Amino acid sequence: MNQTQVKEASHYIQGKLNHEPTVGLILGSGLGVLADEIKNPTTIPYSEIPHFPESTVSGHKGQLVVGELEGRQVIAMQGRFHYYEGYDMKQVTFPVRVMKALGIETLFVTNAAGGINKDFKPGNLMIITDHINNMGDSPLIGPNDENLGPRFPDMSEAYDRDLIVHAKQSAERLNLDIQEGVYVGNTGPAYETGAEIRMLRTLGGDAVGMSTVPEVMVANHAGIRVLGISCISNMAAGILDQPLTHDEVIETTAQVREDFLGFVKDLLKTLPA
């Protein structure tokens, strides 16, 4: 994926739009319902966009929805791409590069995650304060284009501190029982073993999933500020004596739908400039 491909994809999308979006939304498993709330939507299937991969996972519709949400011009990914689908890291993060080219300044990244922290319970929402890249790869490996970002980007504030404060204030306003924690990104597609979860807890992880980390790294490289939100869809392996399934993930995200929608909409409505 190179700058020419980014330009071709962004120009195609721009040709469909009447307004320039400033906030990007990446909607994880079961959380794409937020895009249904967008007013005056322009919907663009990924298959129509030059160089875009296609989402192959249940719970991911595979389209961009662009329009107005709570007074903000937004572009939402209704479904994302994962490393485990066979895409390389640059393909996984290509939409973030395109969002930057479209003028996106702020990115909300959401996901469904397994709870590692034993104080969590399924249905909790967690503000991501930091992450651990346990994928053994990085979207920033390879030649660096200084027009896209620096060779050695700083990740000490991968998740914008002001946005974290803003999210905590929003949760308090809405009387949401919000959690905070560190997200661990694994490759998947297999769920973790009990031993792996014990290891990740020892390393400081609070939740684990198979996405988010690559997109956040590229957003930071590109100078986009990031807020991350996890829906704790299940407790990770070894905590409860039950098997893990993707159906459970979708079921839990459906149960937390109203809290999630209300939270993100309030975040947008009150988002500081």
ABEGO torsion letter per residue (X at the ends): XBAAAAAAAAAAAAAABABBBABBBBBBBGAAAAAAABBGBBBBBAAABBGBBBBABBGBAGBBBBEBBGGBBBBBBBEBBBAAAGBBAAAAAAAAAAAAAAGBABBBBBBBBBBABAABBBGBBBBBABBBBAAGBBAABEBBBAAAEBABBBAABABBAAAAAAAAAAAAAAGBBBBBEBBBBBAOABBBBAAAAAAAAAAGBABBBABGAAAAAAAAAAGBBBBBBBBBABBBBGABBBBBBAAAAAAAAAAAAAAAAAAAAAAAAABBX
